[in-house]
Amino acid sequence: MANKETLKAEDRQFFQTVSDAAFSNPFSAERTERDQQLAGTQGVAGGALLKAAIASVAERVSVLERAGKASLALYSGEDREGLAFGLLFFQYHSHLAAFDDLIRRQIEEGDEPCAVPFSAELLTRLRDYGFKTDEARHYFAFFYQLRRAFYFIGQLVGQSASLRTLRCHLWNNVFTHDMRRYKDGLWNRMEDFSTLLLGETGTGKGAAAAAIGRSGYIPFNEKSGRFAESFTRNFISINLSQFPESLIESELFGHKKGAFTGAVDQHQGVFARCVPHGAIFLDEIGDVSVPVQIKLLRVLQERCFSPVGSHENKAFRGRIIAATNRSLAELRREGNFRDDFYYRLCSDVIEVPPLRRQLAEDKSSLDELLKNLLVRILGSADAGLIAEIRATLKQNLPVNYAWPGNVRELEQAVRRILLNGCYSGDPSALSGGEENLQTLADSGELDAQQLLSRYCRQLYQRFGSYEEVARRLKLDRRTVKKYVQG
């Protein structure tokens, strides 16, 4: 048997760093450190840093290619593994623009999977490096998943500490904190991990859920030159609060013809429509009744469901993401949210931070959010218009305005400014807000009980939890509830 090639010590260390970078959360400080090591610089950041890191890897791979030593068949053990991840890193980052174009085309075309014209070239390159056919297809699907996750999670803009934490958390929710373990087997088991999103109304829980749901693994069909599913079809969202109790089970589980008065046709619910590797987003989960919770609990426990009026068991192979802006602790204490249902939902619990926290942590986040909203509304955003809207908000709103409607309110504020040139805030928030409370306190118009009552309501409006208000004010939660409901 011919002797195997060995990497030089410096190449071995370099490709180990490449491997560490490849398996790092791209929204984390660790990934920045790895890219700096690859680029050999400390003075570059953001996109420029990534370009420098990619160029460094490309140069190292090119040297091996010119020497005829870029084949995995020539190596064994750690050298083979290190080189493999170096080659994968190189090919993935060489095709970022192609993957981004594919994502945009798929969004435009909808539920029918798009053709992937660059697939043959990329798969051929991977096979030429020595990856087996099945390996090459798997890594190609993994590449697509990585880029979709980065694309959709990256749309949650802002550089506040809470937003950076959110992006890191969402990435881990898709790939786990150990991407090597995910790559080796968990990629095909993620339907076992449910997710609960918490946060005030308008914070962007739906966008966070979509980022998770559209980032699932999708196998590649080499014969058709397309991925097995469109990520737009892979994610199904349903707002549970919009359906009356009599219809919600039918919307979730479907029904047989004649199952109840008005069921003139068979109906397929969201669980039946969810494809393998897909995800269902159950928004406003805190609003569903206990009987519905029990039926959803069965789906989570047994991975099956029955349509209304049927005893047939149907398998469910998707992932469940749920969200609420209500206090689940309060609902559980009052018996309106079952503990066993909660514990089946909370494989991961992610808090989506309110807008006021983001702005308190980083004032520049406002400009990023305004730019993102203007692109959504107008298709583009220029610096002058962003500055004009920022100045209008500053002129018309109180200092440290609480933004009770969060990003959803900010979007409508932008629309109102575009229409009328002004936005004065939510009147209900302003009537009991910080500015008014401070004015009344300074004027001596409030006694101690009135002051405490108003302050409790103000904090409850901000944090949405009697427990959190009680903790901050060092009061019993029953006392807080009495003042809030006052």
C-alpha positions as a printed Julia matrix, in Angstrom:
486×3 Matrix{Float64}:
   0.0    0.0     0.0
   1.39   3.41   -0.99
   2.47   5.73    1.78
   0.01   8.48    2.59
   0.86  12.16    2.23
   1.17  14.24    5.36
   0.45  17.92    5.74
   3.16  20.28    6.84
   2.86  21.3    10.48
   1.83  24.84    9.55
  -0.81  23.55    7.09
  -2.14  21.15    9.7
  -2.54  23.97   12.21
  -4.04  26.26    9.57
  -6.7   23.75    8.53
  -7.52  23.06   12.17
  -8.26  26.78   12.52
 -10.37  26.6     9.35
 -12.33  23.73   10.87
 -12.86  25.67   14.1
 -14.08  28.67   12.09
 -16.42  26.55    9.97
 -18.11  25.12   13.05
 -18.34  28.41   14.94
 -21.56  30.37   15.25
 -21.14  33.11   12.58
 -22.86  35.65   14.84
 -20.48  34.99   17.73
 -17.27  36.62   18.92
 -15.56  33.23   18.54
 -16.11  33.27   14.77
 -14.62  36.75   14.56
 -11.54  35.54   16.42
 -11.15  32.54   14.1
 -11.49  34.71   10.99
  -8.85  37.06   12.39
  -6.52  34.11   12.87
  -7.11  32.95    9.29
  -6.69  36.44    7.85
  -3.64  37.15   10.0
  -4.95  40.56   10.97
  -6.56  42.28   13.94
  -7.44  45.57   12.25
 -10.2   44.39    9.93
 -13.85  43.69   10.77
 -17.18  42.73    9.22
 -17.34  41.78    5.57
 -13.76  42.84    4.93
 -12.54  40.42    7.59
 -14.48  37.51    6.09
 -13.12  38.31    2.61
  -9.58  38.33    3.98
 -10.15  35.0     5.74
 -11.61  33.43    2.58
  -8.71  34.72    0.49
  -6.24  33.19    2.93
  -7.93  29.77    2.73
  -8.19  30.0    -1.07
  -4.46  30.69   -1.33
  -3.59  27.71    0.88
  -5.88  25.37   -1.12
  -4.5   26.69   -4.44
  -0.97  25.81   -3.39
  -2.06  22.22   -2.7
  -4.0   22.05   -5.98
  -0.99  23.2    -8.01
   1.12  20.55   -6.31
  -1.5   17.88   -7.01
  -2.05  17.37   -3.27
  -5.64  18.58   -2.86
  -7.12  15.07   -2.91
  -8.47  13.43    0.24
  -7.39  10.04   -1.08
  -3.76  11.04   -0.42
  -4.27  11.54    3.32
  -5.54   9.7     6.36
  -6.54  10.45    9.95
  -6.41  14.01   11.21
  -4.7   15.29    8.06
  -7.55  13.99    5.9
 -10.19  15.45    8.21
  -8.45  18.82    8.44
  -8.01  19.09    4.69
 -11.63  18.01    4.13
 -12.99  20.91    6.16
 -10.56  23.29    4.47
 -11.84  22.22    1.05
 -15.47  22.44    2.17
 -14.89  25.92    3.64
 -13.28  27.03    0.4
 -16.03  25.72   -1.88
 -18.87  26.97    0.33
 -17.52  30.51    0.5
 -16.68  30.49   -3.22
 -20.4   30.02   -3.95
 -21.97  32.45   -1.49
 -23.28  34.74   -4.23
 -24.82  31.78   -6.07
 -26.57  30.56   -2.91
 -27.86  34.07   -2.15
 -29.24  34.36   -5.67
 -30.94  30.96   -5.27
 -32.55  32.09   -1.99
 -33.9   35.27   -3.59
 -35.24  33.38   -6.62
 -36.92  30.82   -4.38
 -38.64  33.6    -2.41
 -39.97  35.02   -5.69
 -41.07  31.67   -7.16
 -42.71  30.35   -3.99
 -43.51  26.73   -3.26
 -42.08  25.08   -6.38
 -38.35  24.27   -5.88
 -36.06  26.28   -8.15
 -33.5   24.8   -10.5
 -29.96  25.02   -9.11
 -27.74  25.67  -12.15
 -24.45  25.67  -10.24
 -25.08  22.32   -8.52
 -23.37  20.13  -11.14
 -20.17  22.21  -11.05
 -19.98  22.31   -7.25
 -20.79  18.61   -6.78
 -18.15  17.71   -9.39
 -15.56  19.76   -7.52
 -16.36  17.99   -4.26
 -16.1   14.56   -5.9
 -12.82  15.53   -7.54
 -11.5   16.35   -4.07
 -12.34  12.8    -3.02
 -15.75  13.14   -1.34
 -18.07  10.22   -2.02
 -21.23  10.88   -4.04
 -23.54  10.71   -1.0
 -21.14  12.86    1.04
 -21.02  15.5    -1.69
 -24.83  15.7    -1.88
 -25.12  15.9     1.9
 -22.56  18.7     2.16
 -24.22  20.54   -0.71
 -27.54  20.44    1.19
 -25.69  21.5     4.33
 -24.19  24.48    2.44
 -27.67  25.59    1.37
 -28.98  25.27    4.91
 -26.07  27.28    6.34
 -26.6   30.1     3.89
 -30.37  30.22    4.41
 -29.91  30.37    8.18
 -27.38  33.19    7.86
 -29.63  35.02    5.38
 -32.82  34.9     7.45
 -31.31  35.29   10.92
 -29.26  38.19    9.59
 -32.47  40.02    8.69
 -33.03  40.62   12.42
 -30.91  43.76   12.38
 -29.36  45.77   15.18
 -26.06  45.8    17.05
 -27.47  45.96   20.58
 -26.26  43.27   22.96
 -29.73  41.73   23.16
 -30.04  41.46   19.35
 -26.57  39.93   19.02
 -27.56  37.4    21.69
 -30.82  36.68   19.86
 -29.05  35.99   16.56
 -26.58  33.65   18.28
 -29.44  31.87   20.04
 -31.42  31.41   16.82
 -28.37  29.95   15.06
 -27.86  27.47   17.89
 -31.55  26.6    17.71
 -31.07  25.54   14.08
 -27.65  23.85   14.33
 -27.23  23.3    18.12
 -24.21  24.74   19.96
 -22.05  21.87   18.62
 -22.25  21.92   14.83
 -19.98  18.89   14.53
 -22.56  16.82   16.42
 -25.3   18.34   14.29
 -23.45  17.45   11.08
 -22.87  13.86   12.2
 -26.48  13.02   13.01
 -28.7   15.61   14.67
 -29.48  17.23   11.3
 -32.06  14.46   10.82
 -33.49  14.65   14.38
 -34.33  18.31   14.86
 -38.09  17.68   14.76
 -37.67  16.36   18.31
 -36.69  19.84   19.53
 -39.6   22.24   20.02
 -39.1   25.96   20.51
 -40.97  28.55   22.58
 -40.59  32.21   21.63
 -41.46  34.79   24.27
 -41.74  38.54   23.97
 -44.06  41.5    23.87
 -46.4   42.15   20.98
 -44.66  43.55   17.91
 -41.12  42.5    18.86
 -40.64  40.25   15.83
 -41.41  36.78   17.16
 -42.87  35.87   13.77
 -39.67  36.89   12.01
 -37.62  34.85   14.5
 -39.88  31.84   13.94
 -39.59  32.19   10.16
 -35.81  32.36   10.44
 -35.84  29.0    12.24
 -38.53  27.42   10.08
 -36.99  28.42    6.73
 -33.54  27.19    7.79
 -34.23  23.49    8.12
 -32.23  20.84    6.29
 -33.57  20.07    2.78
 -32.09  17.14    0.81
 -30.84  17.75   -2.73
 -32.23  15.72   -5.65
 -29.39  15.44   -8.13
 -31.58  13.89  -10.85
 -33.92  16.87  -10.95
 -31.19  19.41  -10.16
 -33.41  20.86   -7.43
 -33.77  20.65   -3.68
 -36.53  18.32   -2.47
 -38.68  21.17   -1.16
 -38.94  24.93   -1.25
 -38.12  26.52    2.1
 -41.22  28.72    1.58
 -43.39  25.58    1.71
 -41.36  24.1     4.57
 -42.59  26.77    6.99
 -46.29  27.07    7.91
 -47.51  29.81   10.23
 -50.89  29.89   11.98
 -52.21  32.49   14.43
 -54.28  30.54   16.91
 -56.06  33.59   18.3
 -57.85  34.3    15.01
 -59.97  31.13   15.08
 -63.03  30.49   17.25
 -62.85  27.5    19.57
 -65.19  25.54   17.3
 -62.82  25.75   14.32
 -59.33  25.71   15.78
 -59.05  21.9    15.95
 -60.1   21.63   12.32
 -57.47  24.18   11.26
 -54.79  22.3    13.17
 -55.68  18.67   12.54
 -58.11  18.81    9.61
 -61.52  17.11    9.47
 -63.42  14.43    7.62
 -66.39  15.25    5.47
 -69.48  15.33    7.67
 -67.49  15.51   10.91
 -69.66  18.42   12.05
 -72.34  20.74   10.72
 -70.87  22.65    7.81
 -68.09  20.15    7.08
 -69.23  19.58    3.5
 -65.73  18.63    2.3
 -62.69  16.97    3.76
 -60.2   19.53    5.08
 -56.46  19.13    5.51
 -55.05  20.88    8.59
 -51.61  22.4     9.04
 -50.13  19.25   10.58
 -51.03  17.24    7.5
 -49.65  19.93    5.19
 -46.3   20.08    6.97
 -43.61  18.23    5.0
 -40.68  16.24    6.47
 -37.97  18.62    7.73
 -40.66  21.35    7.79
 -41.83  23.49   10.71
 -45.16  24.77   12.02
 -45.35  28.09   13.85
 -48.17  28.19   16.41
 -48.49  31.89   17.2
 -50.41  33.06   20.29
 -50.11  29.64   21.93
 -51.11  31.25   25.24
 -54.63  31.81   23.91
 -55.59  28.18   23.24
 -57.93  26.3    25.56
 -56.9   23.39   27.77
 -58.69  20.79   25.55
 -56.69  21.98   22.52
 -53.51  21.93   24.6
 -54.15  18.28   25.41
 -54.47  17.39   21.73
 -51.35  19.35   20.86
 -49.56  17.58   23.69
 -50.29  14.28   21.95
 -48.65  15.57   18.77
 -45.55  16.53   20.73
 -45.39  13.26   22.67
 -46.41  10.7    20.08
 -45.64  12.56   16.82
 -49.1   11.77   15.46
 -52.6   13.28   15.23
 -56.14  12.42   14.13
 -58.4   14.64   12.0
 -61.67  15.73   13.59
 -64.27  12.99   13.09
 -61.64  10.32   12.36
 -59.88   7.62   14.35
 -57.07   7.41   11.79
 -53.61   8.21   13.14
 -51.45  10.34   10.87
 -47.71  10.81   11.4
 -46.23  14.25   11.9
 -42.54  14.7    11.01
 -42.13  18.43   11.32
 -40.83  20.74   14.0
 -43.04  22.85   16.27
 -42.31  26.49   17.08
 -44.72  28.35   19.37
 -44.93  31.93   20.58
 -46.86  34.1    22.99
 -46.74  37.62   24.4
 -48.57  36.54   27.54
 -47.03  35.54   30.85
 -46.96  31.74   30.8
 -46.02  31.71   34.48
 -49.26  33.55   35.24
 -51.31  31.3    32.94
 -49.83  28.16   34.5
 -50.47  29.43   38.01
 -54.1   30.11   37.14
 -54.51  26.66   35.54
 -54.99  28.02   32.03
 -51.79  26.54   30.61
 -50.91  22.95   31.42
 -47.5   22.25   32.96
 -47.01  19.07   30.93
 -47.77  21.01   27.73
 -45.27  23.71   28.7
 -42.54  21.17   29.39
 -43.08  19.55   26.0
 -42.84  22.92   24.26
 -39.73  24.24   25.94
 -36.83  22.28   24.43
 -35.57  25.79   23.82
 -36.96  29.08   25.13
 -35.94  32.24   23.28
 -36.78  35.77   24.37
 -37.21  38.35   21.62
 -36.16  41.68   23.19
 -38.4   44.77   23.13
 -37.41  47.74   21.01
 -36.81  50.02   23.99
 -34.17  47.61   25.33
 -32.41  47.51   21.99
 -32.32  51.32   21.78
 -31.21  51.65   25.39
 -28.28  49.33   24.67
 -27.34  50.83   21.31
 -28.82  54.06   19.92
 -27.43  53.33   16.43
 -29.81  50.36   16.16
 -32.57  52.83   15.27
 -30.88  53.72   11.98
 -30.43  50.05   11.07
 -34.08  49.35   11.81
 -35.23  52.39    9.85
 -33.14  51.33    6.86
 -34.56  47.81    7.0
 -38.15  49.1     7.25
 -37.72  51.59    4.41
 -36.36  48.87    2.14
 -39.42  46.78    2.97
 -41.82  49.69    2.38
 -40.17  51.54   -0.5
 -37.71  49.02   -1.92
 -34.75  51.23   -1.04
 -33.48  53.58    1.66
 -31.15  56.55    1.42
 -29.25  58.17    4.26
 -31.13  61.44    3.88
 -34.54  59.88    4.38
 -33.3   57.86    7.37
 -31.96  61.05    8.96
 -35.25  62.87    8.25
 -37.35  60.18    9.93
 -34.96  59.94   12.88
 -35.15  63.72   13.37
 -38.97  63.66   13.17
 -39.17  60.96   15.83
 -36.77  62.85   18.07
 -38.75  66.07   17.7
 -42.2   64.54   18.31
 -41.63  61.8    20.88
 -40.67  62.08   24.56
 -37.14  61.22   25.54
 -36.86  57.46   26.16
 -40.27  56.8    24.62
 -41.21  53.21   25.58
 -42.36  52.0    22.12
 -45.13  49.77   23.53
 -45.86  48.38   20.05
 -42.16  47.66   19.49
 -40.89  47.17   15.92
 -44.44  46.85   14.59
 -45.21  50.3    16.0
 -41.96  51.68   14.57
 -42.96  50.42   11.11
 -46.31  52.2    11.34
 -44.54  55.3    12.65
 -42.39  55.29    9.51
 -45.48  54.94    7.32
 -47.24  57.79    9.13
 -44.21  60.04    8.73
 -44.08  59.22    5.03
 -47.78  60.14    4.75
 -48.12  63.07    7.16
 -44.62  64.12    8.14
 -45.11  63.42   11.85
 -45.64  60.74   14.5
 -46.54  61.59   18.08
 -46.6   58.13   19.65
 -49.24  55.83   21.08
 -51.71  58.02   23.04
 -52.5   55.28   25.55
 -48.79  54.84   26.28
 -48.19  58.55   26.58
 -51.11  59.07   28.95
 -49.56  56.77   31.51
 -45.98  56.93   30.34
 -42.75  57.95   32.0
 -42.92  61.61   31.01
 -46.44  62.09   32.41
 -45.63  60.16   35.58
 -42.52  62.24   36.16
 -44.49  65.45   35.65
 -47.2   64.41   38.1
 -44.65  63.29   40.67
 -42.77  66.59   40.41
 -45.98  68.59   40.79
 -46.95  66.72   43.97
 -50.34  65.75   42.54
 -49.95  62.05   43.44
 -50.0   60.48   46.86
 -47.77  57.45   47.61
 -50.43  54.87   46.71
 -51.26  56.56   43.4
 -47.59  56.89   42.53
 -46.93  53.22   43.23
 -50.02  52.15   41.3
 -49.03  54.13   38.22
 -45.45  52.93   38.4
 -46.56  49.29   38.69
 -48.77  49.68   35.6
 -45.96  51.35   33.71
 -43.51  48.55   34.49
 -46.09  45.87   33.72
 -46.71  47.47   30.34
 -42.97  47.33   29.71
 -42.16  43.81   30.96
 -45.52  42.05   30.64
 -45.07  40.0    33.83
 -46.28  40.49   37.39
 -43.28  38.46   38.57
 -40.79  40.74   36.87
 -42.42  43.89   38.26
 -42.51  42.33   41.74
 -38.86  41.4    41.49
 -37.81  44.89   40.43
 -39.88  46.66   43.08
 -39.3   44.03   45.79
 -43.04  43.59   46.26
 -45.29  40.55   46.51
 -46.71  39.64   43.09
 -50.26  39.77   44.49
 -49.66  43.35   45.52
 -48.37  44.18   42.07
 -51.37  42.53   40.43
 -53.73  44.54   42.64
 -52.09  47.82   41.63
 -51.93  46.92   37.94
 -55.55  45.83   37.73
 -56.42  48.63   40.13
